[in-house]
């Protein structure tokens, strides 16, 4: 799942996939803007077959936060 998410991230921002870690912050480290984040999340819903709760997703600041969120959705 991590590798797929890195590929998805690289579709929105120019960053070396090898530099993306679970601790990478979307805005501060990966230079996402709010539009990029929302667009990527829309694609992630399809890619990972999850439904994103807008109130919960705003708590996801790092790649790891988002991965954990997706794993909870898939296991719930």
N, CA, C and O atoms as a CHARMM CRD file, in Angstrom:
* protein
*
  304
    1    1 UNK  N      0.82800  -1.19000   0.00000 PROA 1      0.00000
    2    1 UNK  CA     0.00000   0.00000   0.00000 PROA 1      0.00000
    3    1 UNK  C      0.87600   1.26000   0.00000 PROA 1      0.00000
    4    1 UNK  O      0.54700   2.25000  -0.65300 PROA 1      0.00000
    5    2 UNK  N      1.98100   1.21400   0.73100 PROA 2      0.00000
    6    2 UNK  CA     2.88700   2.36300   0.81000 PROA 2      0.00000
    7    2 UNK  C      3.44300   2.71900  -0.56400 PROA 2      0.00000
    8    2 UNK  O      3.50800   3.89400  -0.92800 PROA 2      0.00000
    9    3 UNK  N      3.84200   1.70700  -1.32200 PROA 3      0.00000
   10    3 UNK  CA     4.41400   1.95900  -2.65100 PROA 3      0.00000
   11    3 UNK  C      3.36900   2.57000  -3.58800 PROA 3      0.00000
   12    3 UNK  O      3.67900   3.48100  -4.35600 PROA 3      0.00000
   13    4 UNK  N      2.14000   2.07200  -3.52400 PROA 4      0.00000
   14    4 UNK  CA     1.07400   2.62800  -4.36000 PROA 4      0.00000
   15    4 UNK  C      0.80100   4.08700  -3.98800 PROA 4      0.00000
   16    4 UNK  O      0.57900   4.92900  -4.85800 PROA 4      0.00000
   17    5 UNK  N      0.82200   4.37200  -2.68200 PROA 5      0.00000
   18    5 UNK  CA     0.57500   5.73700  -2.24200 PROA 5      0.00000
   19    5 UNK  C      1.70100   6.65300  -2.70600 PROA 5      0.00000
   20    5 UNK  O      1.44900   7.79100  -3.10200 PROA 5      0.00000
   21    6 UNK  N      2.93500   6.17100  -2.66100 PROA 6      0.00000
   22    6 UNK  CA     4.05400   6.98500  -3.15300 PROA 6      0.00000
   23    6 UNK  C      3.88700   7.29300  -4.64000 PROA 6      0.00000
   24    6 UNK  O      4.15000   8.41400  -5.07500 PROA 6      0.00000
   25    7 UNK  N      3.45500   6.30900  -5.41600 PROA 7      0.00000
   26    7 UNK  CA     3.21800   6.54000  -6.84700 PROA 7      0.00000
   27    7 UNK  C      2.14000   7.59900  -7.04200 PROA 7      0.00000
   28    7 UNK  O      2.27000   8.47800  -7.89400 PROA 7      0.00000
   29    8 UNK  N      1.09000   7.51000  -6.25800 PROA 8      0.00000
   30    8 UNK  CA    -0.00400   8.47700  -6.34400 PROA 8      0.00000
   31    8 UNK  C      0.48500   9.88000  -5.98000 PROA 8      0.00000
   32    8 UNK  O      0.14600  10.85000  -6.65800 PROA 8      0.00000
   33    9 UNK  N      1.26600   9.98800  -4.93400 PROA 9      0.00000
   34    9 UNK  CA     1.81200  11.27600  -4.51000 PROA 9      0.00000
   35    9 UNK  C      2.63300  11.89700  -5.64400 PROA 9      0.00000
   36    9 UNK  O      2.53800  13.09600  -5.90400 PROA 9      0.00000
   37   10 UNK  N      3.42900  11.07900  -6.30500 PROA 10     0.00000
   38   10 UNK  CA     4.30500  11.57900  -7.37100 PROA 10     0.00000
   39   10 UNK  C      3.53900  12.04300  -8.60500 PROA 10     0.00000
   40   10 UNK  O      4.10900  12.71200  -9.46700 PROA 10     0.00000
   41   11 UNK  N      2.26800  11.70000  -8.70100 PROA 11     0.00000
   42   11 UNK  CA     1.44500  12.20600  -9.79400 PROA 11     0.00000
   43   11 UNK  C      1.03400  13.65500  -9.54200 PROA 11     0.00000
   44   11 UNK  O      0.62900  14.36100 -10.46600 PROA 11     0.00000
   45   12 UNK  N      1.13800  14.09000  -8.30200 PROA 12     0.00000
   46   12 UNK  CA     0.68200  15.43000  -7.92800 PROA 12     0.00000
   47   12 UNK  C      1.80600  16.41100  -7.62100 PROA 12     0.00000
   48   12 UNK  O      1.65300  17.61400  -7.83400 PROA 12     0.00000
   49   13 UNK  N      2.91600  15.91700  -7.13000 PROA 13     0.00000
   50   13 UNK  CA     4.03800  16.80500  -6.81700 PROA 13     0.00000
   51   13 UNK  C      5.32200  16.18600  -7.34500 PROA 13     0.00000
   52   13 UNK  O      5.44500  14.96500  -7.44500 PROA 13     0.00000
   53   14 UNK  N      6.27100  17.03900  -7.68000 PROA 14     0.00000
   54   14 UNK  CA     7.54900  16.55000  -8.17600 PROA 14     0.00000
   55   14 UNK  C      8.45700  16.27300  -6.99700 PROA 14     0.00000
   56   14 UNK  O      9.05300  17.17900  -6.41600 PROA 14     0.00000
   57   15 UNK  N      8.54600  15.01200  -6.66300 PROA 15     0.00000
   58   15 UNK  CA     9.37300  14.58600  -5.54400 PROA 15     0.00000
   59   15 UNK  C      9.90700  13.19100  -5.86200 PROA 15     0.00000
   60   15 UNK  O      9.22800  12.38900  -6.50300 PROA 15     0.00000
   61   16 UNK  N     11.11400  12.91300  -5.41400 PROA 16     0.00000
   62   16 UNK  CA    11.71400  11.59800  -5.60700 PROA 16     0.00000
   63   16 UNK  C     10.96100  10.59900  -4.73000 PROA 16     0.00000
   64   16 UNK  O     10.89400  10.78100  -3.51400 PROA 16     0.00000
   65   17 UNK  N     10.39700   9.55400  -5.32200 PROA 17     0.00000
   66   17 UNK  CA     9.63700   8.59000  -4.52400 PROA 17     0.00000
   67   17 UNK  C     10.45100   7.98700  -3.38400 PROA 17     0.00000
   68   17 UNK  O      9.90100   7.64900  -2.33600 PROA 17     0.00000
   69   18 UNK  N     11.76400   7.85200  -3.58900 PROA 18     0.00000
   70   18 UNK  CA    12.61500   7.28900  -2.54500 PROA 18     0.00000
   71   18 UNK  C     12.76000   8.21800  -1.34300 PROA 18     0.00000
   72   18 UNK  O     13.16800   7.78300  -0.26700 PROA 18     0.00000
   73   19 UNK  N     12.42600   9.50100  -1.52500 PROA 19     0.00000
   74   19 UNK  CA    12.55000  10.44900  -0.41700 PROA 19     0.00000
   75   19 UNK  C     11.28300  10.48800   0.45000 PROA 19     0.00000
   76   19 UNK  O     11.27500  11.10600   1.51400 PROA 19     0.00000
   77   20 UNK  N     10.21600   9.82700  -0.00900 PROA 20     0.00000
   78   20 UNK  CA     8.95800   9.83100   0.73100 PROA 20     0.00000
   79   20 UNK  C      9.01700   8.77700   1.82900 PROA 20     0.00000
   80   20 UNK  O      9.28300   7.60400   1.56700 PROA 20     0.00000
   81   21 UNK  N      8.76700   9.20800   3.05900 PROA 21     0.00000
   82   21 UNK  CA     8.73300   8.29300   4.19600 PROA 21     0.00000
   83   21 UNK  C      7.36800   8.39100   4.86300 PROA 21     0.00000
   84   21 UNK  O      6.54900   9.23800   4.50400 PROA 21     0.00000
   85   22 UNK  N      7.13500   7.52600   5.82600 PROA 22     0.00000
   86   22 UNK  CA     5.87800   7.59100   6.58400 PROA 22     0.00000
   87   22 UNK  C      5.77400   8.91200   7.34800 PROA 22     0.00000
   88   22 UNK  O      4.67100   9.36200   7.65700 PROA 22     0.00000
   89   23 UNK  N      6.90500   9.52900   7.65100 PROA 23     0.00000
   90   23 UNK  CA     6.91200  10.79100   8.40100 PROA 23     0.00000
   91   23 UNK  C      6.81700  12.02400   7.51300 PROA 23     0.00000
   92   23 UNK  O      6.73000  13.14100   8.02300 PROA 23     0.00000
   93   24 UNK  N      6.83200  11.84500   6.19100 PROA 24     0.00000
   94   24 UNK  CA     6.74200  12.98600   5.27800 PROA 24     0.00000
   95   24 UNK  C      5.39600  13.68100   5.45500 PROA 24     0.00000
   96   24 UNK  O      4.34100  13.04900   5.40500 PROA 24     0.00000
   97   25 UNK  N      5.45700  14.99600   5.66300 PROA 25     0.00000
   98   25 UNK  CA     4.23700  15.79000   5.81400 PROA 25     0.00000
   99   25 UNK  C      3.82300  16.29300   4.43000 PROA 25     0.00000
  100   25 UNK  O      4.65900  16.74800   3.64900 PROA 25     0.00000
  101   26 UNK  N      2.52900  16.20700   4.13800 PROA 26     0.00000
  102   26 UNK  CA     2.05800  16.55400   2.79800 PROA 26     0.00000
  103   26 UNK  C      2.36300  18.00000   2.42600 PROA 26     0.00000
  104   26 UNK  O      2.88900  18.25500   1.34300 PROA 26     0.00000
  105   27 UNK  N      2.05100  18.93200   3.28200 PROA 27     0.00000
  106   27 UNK  CA     2.21000  20.34100   2.93200 PROA 27     0.00000
  107   27 UNK  C      3.64400  20.82000   3.16500 PROA 27     0.00000
  108   27 UNK  O      4.25500  21.40900   2.27200 PROA 27     0.00000
  109   28 UNK  N      4.17300  20.57500   4.34000 PROA 28     0.00000
  110   28 UNK  CA     5.49200  21.09600   4.67700 PROA 28     0.00000
  111   28 UNK  C      6.63800  20.41300   3.93400 PROA 28     0.00000
  112   28 UNK  O      7.57100  21.08300   3.49100 PROA 28     0.00000
  113   29 UNK  N      6.57800  19.07900   3.79200 PROA 29     0.00000
  114   29 UNK  CA     7.69400  18.33900   3.20100 PROA 29     0.00000
  115   29 UNK  C      7.51500  18.03900   1.71200 PROA 29     0.00000
  116   29 UNK  O      8.47900  18.07300   0.94700 PROA 29     0.00000
  117   30 UNK  N      6.28800  17.74800   1.31000 PROA 30     0.00000
  118   30 UNK  CA     6.05200  17.32800  -0.07600 PROA 30     0.00000
  119   30 UNK  C      5.49900  18.45400  -0.94600 PROA 30     0.00000
  120   30 UNK  O      5.27700  18.26800  -2.14200 PROA 30     0.00000
  121   31 UNK  N      5.28000  19.62000  -0.34300 PROA 31     0.00000
  122   31 UNK  CA     4.84400  20.82400  -1.06200 PROA 31     0.00000
  123   31 UNK  C      3.48700  20.68100  -1.74700 PROA 31     0.00000
  124   31 UNK  O      3.26600  21.24200  -2.82100 PROA 31     0.00000
  125   32 UNK  N      2.59100  19.93800  -1.13000 PROA 32     0.00000
  126   32 UNK  CA     1.21000  19.87700  -1.61600 PROA 32     0.00000
  127   32 UNK  C      0.51900  21.19200  -1.29200 PROA 32     0.00000
  128   32 UNK  O      0.81400  21.82400  -0.27700 PROA 32     0.00000
  129   33 UNK  N     -0.40700  21.60500  -2.16500 PROA 33     0.00000
  130   33 UNK  CA    -1.31300  22.68700  -1.79400 PROA 33     0.00000
  131   33 UNK  C     -2.66000  22.03700  -1.49400 PROA 33     0.00000
  132   33 UNK  O     -2.82400  20.83700  -1.71400 PROA 33     0.00000
  133   34 UNK  N     -3.60700  22.79200  -1.00500 PROA 34     0.00000
  134   34 UNK  CA    -4.87500  22.19300  -0.58700 PROA 34     0.00000
  135   34 UNK  C     -5.61000  21.54200  -1.75900 PROA 34     0.00000
  136   34 UNK  O     -6.26000  20.51200  -1.57900 PROA 34     0.00000
  137   35 UNK  N     -5.51700  22.12200  -2.94600 PROA 35     0.00000
  138   35 UNK  CA    -6.16400  21.52700  -4.11500 PROA 35     0.00000
  139   35 UNK  C     -5.54700  20.16500  -4.44500 PROA 35     0.00000
  140   35 UNK  O     -6.25900  19.20000  -4.72000 PROA 35     0.00000
  141   36 UNK  N     -4.19900  20.10200  -4.41200 PROA 36     0.00000
  142   36 UNK  CA    -3.51000  18.83700  -4.68900 PROA 36     0.00000
  143   36 UNK  C     -3.92800  17.76100  -3.70000 PROA 36     0.00000
  144   36 UNK  O     -4.15500  16.61200  -4.07900 PROA 36     0.00000
  145   37 UNK  N     -4.02900  18.14100  -2.42600 PROA 37     0.00000
  146   37 UNK  CA    -4.41100  17.17800  -1.39200 PROA 37     0.00000
  147   37 UNK  C     -5.80100  16.62000  -1.68900 PROA 37     0.00000
  148   37 UNK  O     -6.00400  15.40600  -1.66200 PROA 37     0.00000
  149   38 UNK  N     -6.75000  17.49700  -1.96800 PROA 38     0.00000
  150   38 UNK  CA    -8.11400  17.04800  -2.21500 PROA 38     0.00000
  151   38 UNK  C     -8.20000  16.18700  -3.48000 PROA 38     0.00000
  152   38 UNK  O     -8.92000  15.18900  -3.50300 PROA 38     0.00000
  153   39 UNK  N     -7.48400  16.56400  -4.50700 PROA 39     0.00000
  154   39 UNK  CA    -7.48100  15.77200  -5.74500 PROA 39     0.00000
  155   39 UNK  C     -6.87000  14.39600  -5.51100 PROA 39     0.00000
  156   39 UNK  O     -7.40500  13.38300  -5.96200 PROA 39     0.00000
  157   40 UNK  N     -5.74600  14.37100  -4.80400 PROA 40     0.00000
  158   40 UNK  CA    -5.07800  13.10200  -4.52900 PROA 40     0.00000
  159   40 UNK  C     -5.97700  12.20400  -3.68000 PROA 40     0.00000
  160   40 UNK  O     -6.04000  10.99600  -3.91100 PROA 40     0.00000
  161   41 UNK  N     -6.66900  12.78200  -2.70300 PROA 41     0.00000
  162   41 UNK  CA    -7.55500  11.97800  -1.85800 PROA 41     0.00000
  163   41 UNK  C     -8.69700  11.38500  -2.66500 PROA 41     0.00000
  164   41 UNK  O     -9.11600  10.25600  -2.41000 PROA 41     0.00000
  165   42 UNK  N     -9.20500  12.13300  -3.63500 PROA 42     0.00000
  166   42 UNK  CA   -10.24500  11.60000  -4.51000 PROA 42     0.00000
  167   42 UNK  C     -9.74600  10.38800  -5.28700 PROA 42     0.00000
  168   42 UNK  O    -10.45000   9.38500  -5.40600 PROA 42     0.00000
  169   43 UNK  N     -8.53400  10.48400  -5.81200 PROA 43     0.00000
  170   43 UNK  CA    -7.95300   9.34700  -6.52500 PROA 43     0.00000
  171   43 UNK  C     -7.65100   8.19300  -5.57100 PROA 43     0.00000
  172   43 UNK  O     -7.79300   7.02700  -5.93800 PROA 43     0.00000
  173   44 UNK  N     -7.23600   8.51900  -4.35600 PROA 44     0.00000
  174   44 UNK  CA    -6.91400   7.48700  -3.37300 PROA 44     0.00000
  175   44 UNK  C     -8.15300   6.68900  -2.98500 PROA 44     0.00000
  176   44 UNK  O     -8.06300   5.48800  -2.72800 PROA 44     0.00000
  177   45 UNK  N     -9.30500   7.34500  -2.94200 PROA 45     0.00000
  178   45 UNK  CA   -10.54500   6.62000  -2.63700 PROA 45     0.00000
  179   45 UNK  C    -10.75100   5.49100  -3.63300 PROA 45     0.00000
  180   45 UNK  O    -11.10800   4.37600  -3.25300 PROA 45     0.00000
  181   46 UNK  N    -10.52500   5.78100  -4.90100 PROA 46     0.00000
  182   46 UNK  CA   -10.67700   4.76300  -5.94400 PROA 46     0.00000
  183   46 UNK  C     -9.57300   3.71800  -5.86900 PROA 46     0.00000
  184   46 UNK  O     -9.83000   2.51600  -5.93900 PROA 46     0.00000
  185   47 UNK  N     -8.35800   4.18900  -5.72900 PROA 47     0.00000
  186   47 UNK  CA    -7.19100   3.29700  -5.73100 PROA 47     0.00000
  187   47 UNK  C     -7.22600   2.28900  -4.58400 PROA 47     0.00000
  188   47 UNK  O     -6.90800   1.11500  -4.77100 PROA 47     0.00000
  189   48 UNK  N     -7.61200   2.75400  -3.40000 PROA 48     0.00000
  190   48 UNK  CA    -7.56600   1.89700  -2.21100 PROA 48     0.00000
  191   48 UNK  C     -8.94300   1.39600  -1.77800 PROA 48     0.00000
  192   48 UNK  O     -9.07500   0.74000  -0.74500 PROA 48     0.00000
  193   49 UNK  N     -9.97000   1.71300  -2.57900 PROA 49     0.00000
  194   49 UNK  CA   -11.33600   1.26400  -2.31400 PROA 49     0.00000
  195   49 UNK  C    -11.78000   1.62000  -0.89100 PROA 49     0.00000
  196   49 UNK  O    -12.22400   0.76500  -0.12500 PROA 49     0.00000
  197   50 UNK  N    -11.64600   2.91000  -0.56400 PROA 50     0.00000
  198   50 UNK  CA   -12.06300   3.41700   0.74300 PROA 50     0.00000
  199   50 UNK  C    -12.99500   4.60500   0.53000 PROA 50     0.00000
  200   50 UNK  O    -13.01100   5.22100  -0.53600 PROA 50     0.00000
  201   51 UNK  N    -13.75900   4.90600   1.55400 PROA 51     0.00000
  202   51 UNK  CA   -14.57600   6.10800   1.56500 PROA 51     0.00000
  203   51 UNK  C    -13.96900   7.03300   2.60800 PROA 51     0.00000
  204   51 UNK  O    -13.82600   6.66000   3.77300 PROA 51     0.00000
  205   52 UNK  N    -13.61800   8.22100   2.19300 PROA 52     0.00000
  206   52 UNK  CA   -12.93000   9.14900   3.07500 PROA 52     0.00000
  207   52 UNK  C    -13.93100  10.02600   3.81000 PROA 52     0.00000
  208   52 UNK  O    -14.79200  10.66200   3.20200 PROA 52     0.00000
  209   53 UNK  N    -13.79900  10.04500   5.12000 PROA 53     0.00000
  210   53 UNK  CA   -14.60500  10.89900   5.98300 PROA 53     0.00000
  211   53 UNK  C    -13.85700  12.22300   6.12300 PROA 53     0.00000
  212   53 UNK  O    -12.75500  12.25800   6.66900 PROA 53     0.00000
  213   54 UNK  N    -14.44700  13.30000   5.63700 PROA 54     0.00000
  214   54 UNK  CA   -13.75500  14.59400   5.62200 PROA 54     0.00000
  215   54 UNK  C    -13.34800  15.06500   7.01600 PROA 54     0.00000
  216   54 UNK  O    -12.30700  15.70300   7.17000 PROA 54     0.00000
  217   55 UNK  N    -14.15100  14.76100   8.02900 PROA 55     0.00000
  218   55 UNK  CA   -13.80400  15.17800   9.39000 PROA 55     0.00000
  219   55 UNK  C    -12.60200  14.42200   9.91700 PROA 55     0.00000
  220   55 UNK  O    -11.80800  14.96600  10.68400 PROA 55     0.00000
  221   56 UNK  N    -12.46300  13.16200   9.50800 PROA 56     0.00000
  222   56 UNK  CA   -11.33900  12.34600   9.96700 PROA 56     0.00000
  223   56 UNK  C    -10.06900  12.61900   9.16200 PROA 56     0.00000
  224   56 UNK  O     -8.96600  12.63800   9.71000 PROA 56     0.00000
  225   57 UNK  N    -10.23800  12.82900   7.86400 PROA 57     0.00000
  226   57 UNK  CA    -9.07300  12.93600   6.98500 PROA 57     0.00000
  227   57 UNK  C     -8.25500  14.19100   7.26800 PROA 57     0.00000
  228   57 UNK  O     -7.05300  14.20700   7.00300 PROA 57     0.00000
  229   58 UNK  N     -8.87200  15.23700   7.79700 PROA 58     0.00000
  230   58 UNK  CA    -8.11400  16.45400   8.08700 PROA 58     0.00000
  231   58 UNK  C     -7.07800  16.23300   9.18200 PROA 58     0.00000
  232   58 UNK  O     -6.16900  17.04600   9.34800 PROA 58     0.00000
  233   59 UNK  N     -7.20700  15.15200   9.92200 PROA 59     0.00000
  234   59 UNK  CA    -6.23500  14.82100  10.96700 PROA 59     0.00000
  235   59 UNK  C     -4.97600  14.17700  10.38800 PROA 59     0.00000
  236   59 UNK  O     -3.96200  14.06000  11.07600 PROA 59     0.00000
  237   60 UNK  N     -5.04400  13.76600   9.14200 PROA 60     0.00000
  238   60 UNK  CA    -3.91500  13.08500   8.49300 PROA 60     0.00000
  239   60 UNK  C     -2.93200  14.12300   7.95300 PROA 60     0.00000
  240   60 UNK  O     -3.17200  14.73700   6.91300 PROA 60     0.00000
  241   61 UNK  N     -1.85400  14.30700   8.65000 PROA 61     0.00000
  242   61 UNK  CA    -0.85100  15.30300   8.25600 PROA 61     0.00000
  243   61 UNK  C      0.35300  14.67800   7.55000 PROA 61     0.00000
  244   61 UNK  O      1.06300  15.35000   6.80200 PROA 61     0.00000
  245   62 UNK  N      0.57400  13.38400   7.79700 PROA 62     0.00000
  246   62 UNK  CA     1.74100  12.71800   7.20900 PROA 62     0.00000
  247   62 UNK  C      1.29800  11.54200   6.33900 PROA 62     0.00000
  248   62 UNK  O      0.14700  11.10900   6.38900 PROA 62     0.00000
  249   63 UNK  N      2.22600  11.04700   5.55400 PROA 63     0.00000
  250   63 UNK  CA     1.97400   9.87300   4.72300 PROA 63     0.00000
  251   63 UNK  C      1.57300   8.69500   5.61400 PROA 63     0.00000
  252   63 UNK  O      0.65800   7.94300   5.27800 PROA 63     0.00000
  253   64 UNK  N      2.25200   8.53800   6.73700 PROA 64     0.00000
  254   64 UNK  CA     1.93700   7.45100   7.66400 PROA 64     0.00000
  255   64 UNK  C      0.53700   7.57600   8.23500 PROA 64     0.00000
  256   64 UNK  O     -0.17200   6.58000   8.38000 PROA 64     0.00000
  257   65 UNK  N      0.13400   8.80900   8.56300 PROA 65     0.00000
  258   65 UNK  CA    -1.23600   9.02300   9.05800 PROA 65     0.00000
  259   65 UNK  C     -2.25000   8.53800   8.03900 PROA 65     0.00000
  260   65 UNK  O     -3.22900   7.87800   8.38700 PROA 65     0.00000
  261   66 UNK  N     -2.00800   8.86900   6.77600 PROA 66     0.00000
  262   66 UNK  CA    -2.93800   8.49400   5.71700 PROA 66     0.00000
  263   66 UNK  C     -2.95200   6.97800   5.51400 PROA 66     0.00000
  264   66 UNK  O     -4.01400   6.38300   5.33300 PROA 66     0.00000
  265   67 UNK  N     -1.77700   6.35800   5.54400 PROA 67     0.00000
  266   67 UNK  CA    -1.71100   4.90400   5.41300 PROA 67     0.00000
  267   67 UNK  C     -2.47500   4.22300   6.54300 PROA 67     0.00000
  268   67 UNK  O     -3.22200   3.27200   6.31200 PROA 67     0.00000
  269   68 UNK  N     -2.28500   4.71500   7.76400 PROA 68     0.00000
  270   68 UNK  CA    -2.98800   4.15000   8.91500 PROA 68     0.00000
  271   68 UNK  C     -4.49300   4.30600   8.74000 PROA 68     0.00000
  272   68 UNK  O     -5.25400   3.38900   9.05100 PROA 68     0.00000
  273   69 UNK  N     -4.92200   5.45400   8.24800 PROA 69     0.00000
  274   69 UNK  CA    -6.34300   5.71000   8.02000 PROA 69     0.00000
  275   69 UNK  C     -6.90100   4.70100   7.00700 PROA 69     0.00000
  276   69 UNK  O     -7.95800   4.11300   7.23500 PROA 69     0.00000
  277   70 UNK  N     -6.19300   4.50300   5.89200 PROA 70     0.00000
  278   70 UNK  CA    -6.65000   3.56400   4.87200 PROA 70     0.00000
  279   70 UNK  C     -6.71100   2.14500   5.41800 PROA 70     0.00000
  280   70 UNK  O     -7.64500   1.40200   5.11500 PROA 70     0.00000
  281   71 UNK  N     -5.72300   1.76700   6.21900 PROA 71     0.00000
  282   71 UNK  CA    -5.70900   0.42000   6.78200 PROA 71     0.00000
  283   71 UNK  C     -6.89500   0.23500   7.72600 PROA 71     0.00000
  284   71 UNK  O     -7.51200  -0.83100   7.73600 PROA 71     0.00000
  285   72 UNK  N     -7.21800   1.24500   8.51000 PROA 72     0.00000
  286   72 UNK  CA    -8.39700   1.15100   9.40100 PROA 72     0.00000
  287   72 UNK  C     -9.67500   1.01300   8.57000 PROA 72     0.00000
  288   72 UNK  O    -10.56700   0.24300   8.92800 PROA 72     0.00000
  289   73 UNK  N     -9.76500   1.75200   7.46700 PROA 73     0.00000
  290   73 UNK  CA   -10.94500   1.68000   6.60700 PROA 73     0.00000
  291   73 UNK  C    -11.08800   0.28300   5.98400 PROA 73     0.00000
  292   73 UNK  O    -12.18800  -0.26200   5.89500 PROA 73     0.00000
  293   74 UNK  N     -9.97600  -0.27100   5.56500 PROA 74     0.00000
  294   74 UNK  CA   -10.01300  -1.58800   4.91800 PROA 74     0.00000
  295   74 UNK  C    -10.28300  -2.70900   5.91300 PROA 74     0.00000
  296   74 UNK  O    -10.84800  -3.74000   5.54900 PROA 74     0.00000
  297   75 UNK  N     -9.88500  -2.51600   7.15800 PROA 75     0.00000
  298   75 UNK  CA   -10.08600  -3.55300   8.17300 PROA 75     0.00000
  299   75 UNK  C    -11.38700  -3.38800   8.93100 PROA 75     0.00000
  300   75 UNK  O    -11.81900  -4.29900   9.63700 PROA 75     0.00000
  301   76 UNK  N    -12.02400  -2.21100   8.78600 PROA 76     0.00000
  302   76 UNK  CA   -13.24100  -1.93200   9.53400 PROA 76     0.00000
  303   76 UNK  C    -14.40200  -2.39700   8.80000 PROA 76     0.00000
  304   76 UNK  O    -15.52900  -2.25000   9.27200 PROA 76     0.00000
